Amino acid sequence: MLEDTAAEPERRYFALLRGQTPAARLRKAVSLSRAVRQLALAGLRDRYPEAGDAELRVRLAVILYGRPVAERIFRDVPVDAR
């Protein structure tokens, strides 16, 4: 159960999810994942306004996948990236 949601709305929400096809649930998950990436990228742009697209991509990778993965993928990971 969700801690910040009343029982009845939560029950209806999960009933609606169960009523969707697997393809519809996958589309929703992909859409939510894109939204999270866009929000994270917008936050990075605010924090690092001088950063170019390449640096933002590296910083986003650190946020999404962790520093060890980002360091395996990218040559230069900023020291302050977290």
Long-range contacts (C-beta under 8 A, 24 or more apart in sequence): 37-64, 40-64
